[in-house]
Amino acid sequence: MSVHRNISWFKSSLRGLTLLCALGGWACVHAQTPWPQKTVRVVVGFPGGSTPDVAARILADGLSKLWGQAVVVEAKVGAGGNVGSEFVVRSPADGYTLLVTPSTLTINPFLFAKMPFDVQKDLAPVSVMASQELVLTATNAFPPRSVAELIAFAKANPGKVT
């Protein structure tokens, strides 16, 4: 009989404890300060007028209206976007410094012998903002008319195609 009574007490106490924790958690969530409380910086590692810069400015305008808080774009140009990326990596991880970058972020580790940061460990992707097609072009005086012809031409003429 006492075992049954102890189990009942335990179950009712557990329900009460669960409810208390849930209400406590709810109070903590509602006691948090709304974000953002200060200017959000969007860093671009490319010059003004470039595709990433334009995309960042469009994003900043929309986020500023959505959040009711200033969102500014800052250019930190150099090293194929690495200067801006490193600036964001070295900034406090508080959500107030964001990075807009094209695919160079994934390409640069293969182009630079030593990177100042680890792309996979130091940055977290948030969203794909846009996609952009790349087009291979050449002057009409250049003989190849397709990628297959370009590859064949480059193999037949070492050092003539860069």
Helices and strands as residue ranges (DSSP letters): H 2-31, E 40-44, H 51-67, E 71-75, G 79-81, H 82-90, E 97-100, H 104-111, H 119-122, H 147-156
